[in-house]
């Protein structure tokens, strides 16, 4: 997939301010842009799309952006944005909280509610726009992470940032199918982050254990298609005993195998729900996500969703 590059640099300095404001508001979400330079010396945005995610690497000079009720009514309320700061400092204000950002941190903002972001110096960041509907969390749960700064180098937030940074660095090289699958892994990791911050993960687990759990889940999600994925394989990849692996998942109230099984079924359900002219067969979807026995897959799907995979496929095609 080709990246789209938008830049003010080809324009005369006197025309750059208006063009940059239109780039920001039209490409991300409608925003009010206040530039702290009369004639911007720089302003470049490189945009890629992976599945439901829009990934934009932004380099520009000092500015402030904000969203208020009239701008929200113009569109974009269905998105949240993760911003990975690479250069320059900034400040995000939303939901009564203020996050001071610096290189090596990231923030989350909900475009459905007012917010402001101040960048007082030249900056570079990666902005990932995520449709809220693909996250398995409510708007109330999402408020747990807005207006808050996260460390990109440790714990669950470090796993999330690492995955998003790799996606952004390699986005142009992925084929559409691979890009979508990796994007959905990012969505699942974001859901883990929201649930952890909301306190929906085990509060008694240590920070080390939570960070390890996030890394293990990241590994599992990247290897779901491998029918040989097993507790032994996972434990070996993380240099731990199978017993300790099971202990980490016990704190979540589940088992490794059950979590893998649930995530595979969910991927199959999503793929069977996709509206496409060349819809894959049920057996092809099952095999793609590690189910080697069609009968077993059909029984497991019916148990989880109350109907067979073929009935599910038929019902989504009628919508």
N, C-alpha and C positions, 0 to 999 in steps of 0.2 A: 504494500500500500504506500502511496506517495504522501509525504507530508505537505501541508499547505503552509507557505511562509508569507506572512503579512508584515510589511515594514514601512516606516515613514521615510527611510533614508533616501529613496529615489526622488522625493519631493523637495521643493525649495523650503528652507526653514520656516518661512511665513505660513506655509500651508500644512505643516506637520501636526500642529495642535489639534485642529478639527478632525483630521484624518485619524489620529491616534484615538481620540475619543470615540469615533465611530467604530474603529476596530475592536476596542475593548467592549463596548456596549453591544455590538452586533454579534460578536463571536462568543462571548462568555454568557452573561445575562444583562438585561438593561440596567445600566448604572449611571450615576452622575460622576463624572470624572473631572477633578480639579487638578490641573497641572501646576507644579511649583516652578516651572521653567517657562519663560515667555515663548521661546522657540525651542522645542525639544531637540536635543542633540542626538538622541537615540530613541528607539521604540520599535521592537521586533517581536512578533509572536509566531511560533512554529506550532502548528496544530495537527494532531493525529487523532483518529477515531479507532477504538478497539471495542467491538461489541457495543454495549451501552455507554461506555466511557468516552469522554472527550478529554484528551490530554494536551495541554497548551503550555509550552515553555515561553515565559515572558521575560524580556529584558527591556528596561526603560529607566527613565529618570524620575526624580522625586514627584510624588503625586498622592492624591487622596481619592478613593472611590467610596461610594455609599449607595445604599438602596433604601428607599422609603416606600410608603404605601402606594403612591401613584406609579412608581417604577415597578413595584411588585405586580400591580394590576396589568402592566404591559406584557408580562410573561416571565418565565424562568422560575416561578415559585415551586415547580416540581423537582428542583435540583438541590443537592448539597455540593459543596466544593471543599476539597482537601488541597491545601496550599503548602508545598514543600519549599522552604526558604533556602536558597543557595548562596545568595550574596545580598548584603545590606540588611538593615534592621527595619522593623515595622511594628505596627500595633493594630490588632483586630479587636473591635468592640461589638458584642452582640449578647442579647439576653442578660443585660446587667453585669456582664463580665468583660474584663479587658485582658487580652493576651499579648505579651511583649514577645515578638518573634526575632530570632537571629538565625544565622546559618546553622544548619544541623537540627532545626526544629520544624514542626509543621502545625497547622491549625485547621479547624473545620468550621465552615459557616453554612447556615441554612438560608438559601435564597428566598424562602417563603416568608421570612421575617426581616425587619430592618437590621442593617448592620453597616459598619464603616471600617475601612482599612486605610491606615496612614502609612505611606512609605516616604520618610523624610530624606532619603538619599538614593543614589543609583542602586537598582536592585535587579536580581534575577531570581525567579522562582518557577516551579512547576505547578500548574493548577490542574487538578483532576476533577471534572464535573461528573457527578454521579446522579442518575435518576433515583429519587428516594423510593420509588415503588419497587426497585430491585433489592433493596435492603430489607432484611427480615426483622425490622424494628419499627416501632411507632414514632410519631412526631415527638411525643413526650419523652421517649427514651433517647431520641436523637439530641434533645436539648442538653443531655449530660455531657456532650463533647463539644458544643459550640462555645466560642469565645474562650477557649482553653488552649494552652500551648502543650505540645507533646514532644518528647525527646525522640529523635530519629535514630538513636544508637543503642537503646536498651529496651528490654521487656517486650510486651506485645506491640507497643507503638513502634519499636525498632523493626520488628518483623514486617509490620504494615508498610512503614516507610521504605524499607529495603526492597520489598516486592514492587511498590509503586515506582521507585526510582529505576529499577531494572526494566519495567514496562516502558517507561518514558524514554529510556536510553535506546531501546531496541524496537520501539513501536513501528517504525517504518519498514522493518524487515519481516514482520509476521504476516502470514497469509490470513485471510478473514476468519477461517475456522479456529486456528491456533490463537489468534488475537482475542477472539470472543471467549474462548475457554480460560485464557489467562486473566482476562478482565473479570470473569465471574469468580475466579479465585480471589482476586482483589476485593470484590464485593463481600465475599464470605469472611475475609480477614477483617474488613471494616466492621462487619456485624459483630465479630468477636470483640473488637475494641469497644464498640458501643456497649455491649452487654457487660464487659468487664468494668467500664467506668460507671455504669448504672448500678453495679453491685449485683448483677444477675449471675455472675460466675461465683464460684465458691470464695467467700471472703476470708476463709481461714487458711487458704493456700498461700504459701510464701510468694514473694515477688519473683524469686528464682523459678519456682514451680510454674507460676503463671506464664513467665517468659518462655520456659521450656515447652509448655503446652501449646503456646502459640506457634512456636517453631515446628513442633511435631505436626500440628494441624496444617500448617503451610506445606510441609513435606507430603502429607497424605493427599491434600487437594491437588498437588502437582503430579501425583502418581496414581490417581483414582482409576485411570484407564488400564492399569497394569493388573491383570487377573491374579498375578503372583503376589500382590501386596498383602502383607501379613504382619502380625505383631513382631515376629522374628526379624523380618526385613526392616521394619521401622526402628526397632530397638537397635539393631546393628548399625543402621545409618546414623544413629545419635549416640553411639558408644555407651549404651546403658543395658541393663538386664531387662528381659521381658517382664519380670516381676515388678521392677520399678516403673516401667511403662504402664502396666495395668494399674499401679497405685496412683499415678498421675490422673488417669481417666476416672478412677473411682471417686476422686474429689469432685468430678463433674456429674456424678450420678449416672454414669454410663460405662460402657466398655469400649475398648479400641475397635473391636469387630463391629459392634452395634453402630458406632459413630461412622465408620467406613460405609456400612450397609445403608444407613440413612442418607449420607451424602451422595452415594451412587444413585439411589432411587430418585433423589431430588434432581440430579442432573438429567436423568432419563425423563422425568416428568416435564422439566423445562424444555428439553429438546423436542419432545413429542407435542408440546404446546405451540411451537413456532409455526407461524404462518409462512409457508414457502411453497413455491411451485414444484420443487423437487424434494418433497418431504421424504425423509429416510424411513425405512421400514422399521417395525418394532424390533425385530431381531437384530438389525444393524445397530440401532441405538443401544440395545442391551449389551451387545458385544463391545461397543465403543467404550462403555463405562464399566467393563470388567466382569459382566455377568456371562459366564460361559454356558450355563444351562438355561435354555429358554423357558422350560417348565417352572424351574425354581424362580426365575425372574417374574414370570406371570403371577405366581402365587404371592410372592413378596410384594409386588405392586398392588395387587388387589387388597392385601392386608393393610397396606399403608394408606391407600387412597379410596378404597371402597368400590373400585371397579377394575376391570382388566385393562391392560395397556391398550388393547385394540379399541375398547369402548372409550377410553380416555382420548385416544387419537381421533375417533369419529366425532366425539362431542366437541373437540376444539375446532375441527374442520367445519362444523355447522355454525359456529359463532361468526 
